[in-house]
Amino acid sequence: MSRPLTVVQLLPALESGGVERSTLEITEALVRAGHRAIVVSAGGRLVPQLAATGAEHVTLEIGRKSLWTLRHVRALRRLFAERRVDIVHARSRLPAWLSWWALRGMSGAQRPRFATTVHGLNSPSRYSAIMTRGERVICVSNTVRDYVLRHYPQTDANKLRVIPRGIDPAAFPQAPSPDRAARARVAALHPQLGGDGPLLLLPGRGTRLKGHADALAVVAALRGDGRDARLWLPGARAAGREGYLAELEAEASRLGIADAIALTPPTAEIATAYAAADLVLQLSRKPEAFGRTVLEALAVGRPVLGWAHGGVGELLRELQPQGAVVPFDIAALVHIARRLLAQPPAPPVTMPHTLRAMQESTLAVYAELFDEH
């Protein structure tokens, strides 16, 4: 690149979630490298954090599915022209459509290059196909790349770039095993997680898709072995999920393990939660695009047990194959849980999927597009 770039990233809002986190991480990398970073969204609680990086936020309701939202096409076109934008990077479907229409109305000389990121395994449709129309299409895993090529066979494979999401190893330092201090801190907050037996951890939203019931079955089996196993489900307790929470509590009572589980809101101290645990579970019943939990737990030095499908299966095969289980085989899940607790595998010597690697690879895609232009 002969000069600094102006890059616009677009997403529905800046509230919370993986897409939002990736947007902030790339914004930070752009500013650090001397580029100009602009984010367009409806706003949200992460806007101050974005501003702190030195980026600019433009507030537009580009995520609301309404014909009225089409009025923003003209505003985006004006933004791209006035700010002399080099790269437009869409991270969600409706913002991608609006960007696409805005770019089509610009002359070739002033039209920015167009990139997209496929963050999830959305249901195949003409609406979702917009995410494959970028001049470069970033896929957050090989699972996503394969999904794109399978469901959108007209996509040119040469424009796909696999850039796994990464973690900051400094935020997830390796902890001693067992980490009695971390376990004591957790037990002070949630007394039902005390004791000398193994602590299992499954972080995830309060939805059946996260496999909480499978985790209950594993703990029940371990306690049936005579182990004082405990289970922490941070994130399971959330507003609007009271009915699901009652189902989990009823199932725990039926299994006789109600006193050995903690269903809590999300924890802000997730690294401490990993350190306190003896085994981390990732049991999503629907294949996920990526498995950040796998990376975080392994970085802290904790074995991971998960269904071998989607991005979770991909990471387990790469980094800790002993923890990959044929999806939905509960007997196998219990068997491997026993084995991982008895003989925890050594954590990876190096963590290949780091935040810095993800940032550098994404900026390399921007440079590739600009240099082509």
C-alpha positions as CSV (number, residue, x, y, z in Angstrom):
1,M,0.0,0.0,0.0
2,S,1.3,3.4,-1.0
3,R,-0.8,5.4,1.5
4,P,-3.1,4.9,4.6
5,L,-6.5,3.5,3.8
6,T,-10.0,4.6,4.8
7,V,-12.0,1.5,5.7
8,V,-15.7,1.4,6.6
9,Q,-17.1,-1.6,8.4
10,L,-20.9,-2.0,8.5
11,L,-23.0,-4.1,10.9
12,P,-26.5,-3.7,12.4
13,A,-25.6,-2.5,15.9
14,L,-22.8,-2.3,18.5
15,E,-24.4,-4.0,21.4
16,S,-22.6,-7.4,22.0
17,G,-21.6,-10.6,20.3
18,G,-18.9,-12.1,18.1
19,V,-19.5,-9.9,15.1
20,E,-19.3,-6.8,17.2
21,R,-16.1,-8.0,18.9
22,S,-14.4,-8.7,15.6
23,T,-15.4,-5.2,14.3
24,L,-13.8,-3.6,17.3
25,E,-10.7,-5.8,17.0
26,I,-10.2,-4.8,13.4
27,T,-10.9,-1.2,14.1
28,E,-8.1,-1.2,16.7
29,A,-5.7,-2.8,14.3
30,L,-6.5,-0.3,11.5
31,V,-5.9,2.7,13.8
32,R,-2.7,1.2,15.2
33,A,-1.4,0.8,11.6
34,G,-2.2,4.4,10.8
35,H,-5.3,3.8,8.7
36,R,-8.7,5.6,9.1
37,A,-11.4,3.4,10.5
38,I,-15.1,4.2,10.3
39,V,-17.9,2.0,11.6
40,V,-21.6,2.4,10.5
41,S,-24.3,0.9,12.7
42,A,-27.4,1.8,14.7
43,G,-25.2,2.4,17.7
44,G,-25.2,0.6,21.1
45,R,-23.3,0.2,24.3
46,L,-20.0,-0.5,22.6
47,V,-19.8,2.8,20.8
48,P,-17.7,4.4,23.6
49,Q,-15.3,1.5,23.4
50,L,-15.1,2.0,19.6
51,A,-14.5,5.7,20.0
52,A,-11.7,5.0,22.5
53,T,-9.7,3.3,19.7
54,G,-9.7,6.5,17.7
55,A,-12.3,5.3,15.1
56,E,-15.3,7.2,14.0
57,H,-18.9,6.0,14.3
58,V,-21.7,6.9,11.9
59,T,-25.2,6.2,13.2
60,L,-27.5,4.7,10.6
61,E,-30.3,2.2,11.2
62,I,-28.9,-0.3,8.6
63,G,-30.1,-3.5,10.4
64,R,-33.8,-3.0,10.5
65,K,-35.7,-5.1,8.0
66,S,-38.0,-2.5,6.6
67,L,-38.5,-0.9,3.2
68,W,-37.9,2.4,5.0
69,T,-34.3,1.2,5.6
70,L,-33.6,1.5,1.8
71,R,-33.4,5.3,2.3
72,H,-29.9,4.7,3.8
73,V,-28.5,3.6,0.4
74,R,-28.1,7.2,-0.7
75,A,-26.6,8.2,2.7
76,L,-24.1,5.4,2.4
77,R,-23.2,6.4,-1.1
78,R,-22.6,10.0,0.0
79,L,-20.5,8.8,2.9
80,F,-18.3,6.6,0.7
81,A,-17.7,9.5,-1.7
82,E,-17.2,12.3,0.8
83,R,-14.8,10.3,3.0
84,R,-13.0,8.9,-0.1
85,V,-13.4,5.4,1.3
86,D,-11.1,2.7,-0.1
87,I,-12.6,-0.5,1.4
88,V,-16.2,-1.2,2.4
89,H,-16.4,-4.3,4.7
90,A,-19.9,-5.6,5.3
91,R,-20.3,-8.0,8.3
92,S,-24.1,-8.8,8.1
93,R,-26.7,-9.4,5.4
94,L,-28.8,-6.3,5.3
95,P,-25.9,-3.9,5.7
96,A,-24.2,-5.9,2.9
97,W,-27.2,-5.4,0.6
98,L,-27.4,-1.7,1.4
99,S,-23.6,-1.4,0.7
100,W,-24.0,-3.3,-2.5
101,W,-26.7,-1.0,-3.9
102,A,-24.8,2.1,-2.8
103,L,-21.6,0.9,-4.5
104,R,-23.5,0.1,-7.7
105,G,-24.4,3.7,-8.0
106,M,-20.9,5.0,-7.9
107,S,-18.5,5.4,-10.8
108,G,-15.6,3.0,-11.2
109,A,-13.0,5.7,-10.4
110,Q,-14.5,6.6,-7.0
111,R,-16.1,3.2,-6.1
112,P,-14.5,1.5,-3.0
113,R,-13.6,-2.1,-3.0
114,F,-16.1,-4.5,-1.4
115,A,-15.3,-7.1,1.2
116,T,-17.6,-9.3,3.3
117,T,-17.2,-11.6,6.2
118,V,-19.3,-14.8,6.6
119,H,-19.5,-15.0,10.4
120,G,-22.2,-17.7,10.7
121,L,-23.9,-20.6,9.0
122,N,-27.0,-18.8,7.9
123,S,-29.8,-20.7,6.1
124,P,-29.0,-20.7,2.4
125,S,-31.1,-18.2,0.4
126,R,-30.9,-15.5,-2.1
127,Y,-31.0,-13.0,0.8
128,S,-28.0,-14.7,2.4
129,A,-26.1,-15.0,-0.9
130,I,-25.1,-11.3,-0.7
131,M,-22.4,-12.3,1.8
132,T,-20.7,-14.2,-1.1
133,R,-20.6,-11.2,-3.4
134,G,-17.6,-9.5,-1.9
135,E,-14.6,-9.1,-4.0
136,R,-13.0,-10.9,-1.1
137,V,-15.0,-13.1,1.2
138,I,-13.5,-13.7,4.6
139,C,-14.6,-17.0,6.2
140,V,-14.1,-17.4,9.9
141,S,-13.3,-21.1,9.6
142,N,-12.8,-23.8,7.0
143,T,-16.2,-25.0,8.1
144,V,-17.7,-21.7,6.8
145,R,-15.6,-21.9,3.6
146,D,-16.9,-25.4,2.9
147,Y,-20.5,-24.3,3.7
148,V,-20.2,-21.3,1.3
149,L,-18.9,-23.5,-1.6
150,R,-21.5,-26.2,-0.9
151,H,-24.5,-23.9,-0.8
152,Y,-23.4,-21.3,-3.3
153,P,-21.5,-23.3,-5.9
154,Q,-21.3,-20.3,-8.2
155,T,-18.9,-18.6,-5.8
156,D,-15.3,-18.2,-7.0
157,A,-13.2,-20.2,-4.5
158,N,-10.2,-18.0,-5.3
159,K,-11.7,-14.9,-3.6
160,L,-12.4,-16.8,-0.3
161,R,-9.9,-16.1,2.5
162,V,-10.1,-18.2,5.7
163,I,-9.2,-16.1,8.7
164,P,-10.1,-17.8,12.0
165,R,-11.1,-15.6,14.8
166,G,-8.4,-15.3,17.4
167,I,-7.9,-14.7,21.1
168,D,-5.5,-12.6,23.0
169,P,-3.3,-15.1,24.9
170,A,-2.6,-12.4,27.5
171,A,-6.3,-12.4,28.4
172,F,-6.3,-16.2,28.9
173,P,-3.0,-17.0,30.6
174,Q,-2.2,-20.7,31.3
175,A,-3.2,-21.5,34.9
176,P,-1.9,-24.3,37.2
177,S,-4.0,-27.4,37.3
178,P,-5.8,-27.6,39.6
179,D,-6.0,-23.9,40.3
180,R,-7.3,-24.0,43.9
181,A,-7.3,-20.3,44.3
182,A,-9.6,-19.9,41.2
183,R,-11.9,-22.7,42.5
184,A,-12.1,-21.0,45.9
185,R,-13.1,-17.6,44.2
186,V,-15.8,-19.3,42.2
187,A,-17.1,-21.3,45.2
188,A,-17.3,-18.1,47.2
189,L,-19.7,-16.7,44.6
190,H,-21.6,-19.9,44.0
191,P,-21.3,-22.3,47.1
192,Q,-22.8,-25.2,45.2
193,L,-19.6,-25.3,43.1
194,G,-17.4,-26.0,46.1
195,G,-16.0,-29.4,47.1
196,D,-13.0,-31.5,46.0
197,G,-14.6,-33.2,43.0
198,P,-14.2,-32.1,39.4
199,L,-15.8,-28.9,38.2
200,L,-17.3,-28.9,34.7
201,L,-18.0,-25.6,32.9
202,L,-20.3,-24.9,30.0
203,P,-20.5,-21.2,29.1
204,G,-23.4,-20.3,26.8
205,R,-26.7,-18.6,26.3
206,G,-29.9,-20.0,27.8
207,T,-31.1,-21.9,24.8
208,R,-31.5,-25.6,24.0
209,L,-29.0,-25.2,21.2
210,K,-26.2,-24.9,23.7
211,G,-26.6,-28.5,24.9
212,H,-27.1,-27.8,28.6
213,A,-29.2,-31.0,29.0
214,D,-26.3,-33.0,27.7
215,A,-24.0,-31.4,30.3
216,L,-26.5,-32.4,33.0
217,A,-26.4,-36.0,31.8
218,V,-22.5,-36.1,32.0
219,V,-22.5,-34.7,35.5
220,A,-25.2,-37.2,36.6
221,A,-23.1,-40.1,35.2
222,L,-19.9,-38.8,37.0
223,R,-21.8,-38.5,40.3
224,G,-23.1,-42.0,39.7
225,D,-19.4,-43.1,39.7
226,G,-19.1,-41.7,43.2
227,R,-17.3,-38.5,42.1
228,D,-18.4,-35.2,43.7
229,A,-18.7,-33.6,40.2
230,R,-20.2,-30.1,39.9
231,L,-21.4,-28.1,36.9
232,W,-21.4,-24.4,36.2
233,L,-23.6,-23.0,33.4
234,P,-22.7,-19.2,33.2
235,G,-25.0,-17.5,30.7
236,A,-27.9,-19.9,31.1
237,R,-29.8,-17.5,33.4
238,A,-31.1,-14.6,31.3
239,A,-34.1,-12.4,31.1
240,G,-36.8,-13.9,29.0
241,R,-35.5,-17.5,29.4
242,E,-37.3,-18.3,32.6
243,G,-39.3,-21.2,31.0
244,Y,-36.1,-22.8,29.7
245,L,-34.4,-22.3,33.1
246,A,-37.3,-24.1,34.8
247,E,-36.9,-27.0,32.4
248,L,-33.2,-27.3,33.3
249,E,-33.9,-27.1,37.0
250,A,-36.6,-29.8,36.7
251,E,-34.2,-32.1,34.8
252,A,-31.4,-31.5,37.4
253,S,-33.9,-32.5,40.1
254,R,-35.0,-35.6,38.2
255,L,-31.3,-36.6,37.9
256,G,-30.7,-35.9,41.5
257,I,-28.0,-33.3,40.9
258,A,-29.9,-30.1,41.7
259,D,-27.5,-29.3,44.5
260,A,-24.4,-29.7,42.3
261,I,-25.2,-27.2,39.5
262,A,-25.1,-23.4,39.3
263,L,-27.2,-21.8,36.5
264,T,-26.0,-18.2,36.5
265,P,-25.9,-15.0,34.3
266,P,-22.8,-14.6,32.2
267,T,-19.6,-14.1,34.1
268,A,-17.3,-11.1,33.4
269,E,-14.4,-13.3,34.8
270,I,-14.5,-16.0,32.2
271,A,-10.7,-16.6,32.4
272,T,-11.0,-17.3,36.1
273,A,-14.0,-19.6,35.3
274,Y,-11.8,-21.7,32.9
275,A,-9.0,-21.8,35.5
276,A,-11.4,-23.1,38.2
277,A,-12.7,-25.8,35.9
278,D,-11.3,-29.3,35.4
279,L,-13.2,-29.9,32.1
280,V,-14.8,-27.4,29.7
281,L,-17.8,-28.5,27.6
282,Q,-18.8,-27.2,24.2
283,L,-22.0,-29.1,23.3
284,S,-23.9,-26.9,20.8
285,R,-26.5,-29.0,19.1
286,K,-26.3,-26.9,16.0
287,P,-23.0,-26.7,14.2
288,E,-21.3,-23.3,14.9
289,A,-19.2,-21.3,12.5
290,F,-16.4,-21.1,15.0
291,G,-15.6,-22.3,18.6
292,R,-14.0,-19.5,20.5
293,T,-14.7,-21.4,23.8
294,V,-12.3,-24.1,22.6
295,L,-9.5,-21.7,22.1
296,E,-10.0,-19.8,25.3
297,A,-10.2,-23.0,27.4
298,L,-7.1,-24.6,25.8
299,A,-5.1,-21.4,26.2
300,V,-5.8,-21.5,30.0
301,G,-4.8,-25.2,29.9
302,R,-8.1,-26.9,30.4
303,P,-9.2,-29.9,28.3
304,V,-12.3,-29.4,26.2
305,L,-15.1,-32.0,25.5
306,G,-17.3,-31.2,22.5
307,W,-19.4,-32.5,19.7
308,A,-17.3,-33.0,16.6
309,H,-19.2,-30.9,14.1
310,G,-19.0,-27.4,12.8
311,G,-16.2,-25.0,13.9
312,V,-15.9,-26.7,17.3
313,G,-15.2,-30.0,15.7
314,E,-12.7,-28.4,13.4
315,L,-10.7,-26.8,16.2
316,L,-10.8,-29.9,18.4
317,R,-9.5,-32.0,15.5
318,E,-6.7,-29.5,15.1
319,L,-5.8,-28.8,18.7
320,Q,-7.1,-31.5,21.0
321,P,-8.6,-34.5,19.1
322,Q,-9.1,-36.5,22.3
323,G,-12.1,-34.3,23.2
324,A,-14.0,-34.7,19.9
325,V,-17.2,-36.9,20.2
326,V,-19.5,-38.1,17.5
327,P,-22.5,-35.8,17.8
328,F,-25.2,-36.7,20.2
329,D,-23.7,-40.0,21.4
330,I,-24.3,-39.5,25.1
331,A,-22.6,-42.8,26.1
332,A,-19.5,-41.8,24.2
333,L,-19.6,-38.3,25.7
334,V,-19.6,-39.7,29.3
335,H,-16.9,-42.2,28.4
336,I,-14.6,-39.5,27.0
337,A,-15.4,-37.1,29.9
338,R,-14.1,-39.8,32.3
339,R,-11.0,-40.3,30.3
340,L,-10.2,-36.5,30.0
341,L,-10.6,-36.1,33.8
342,A,-8.4,-39.1,34.5
343,Q,-5.7,-38.2,32.0
344,P,-6.0,-34.5,30.9
345,P,-4.1,-34.1,27.6
346,A,-1.3,-31.5,27.5
347,P,-2.4,-28.1,26.2
348,P,-1.2,-27.0,22.8
349,V,2.4,-25.8,22.9
350,T,1.5,-22.7,20.9
351,M,-1.9,-21.1,20.1
352,P,-2.1,-20.6,16.4
353,H,-5.3,-18.6,16.4
354,T,-4.4,-15.4,18.0
355,L,-6.0,-12.0,17.9
356,R,-2.9,-10.5,16.4
357,A,-2.8,-13.1,13.6
358,M,-6.5,-12.4,12.8
359,Q,-5.9,-8.7,12.7
360,E,-2.8,-8.9,10.5
361,S,-4.5,-11.3,8.1
362,T,-7.6,-9.1,7.7
363,L,-5.4,-6.0,7.1
364,A,-3.6,-8.1,4.5
365,V,-6.9,-8.7,2.7
366,Y,-7.5,-5.0,2.6
367,A,-4.1,-4.3,1.2
368,E,-4.6,-7.0,-1.4
369,L,-7.8,-5.4,-2.6
370,F,-6.3,-1.9,-2.6
371,D,-3.2,-3.0,-4.5
372,E,-5.4,-4.7,-7.1
373,H,-7.3,-1.5,-7.6
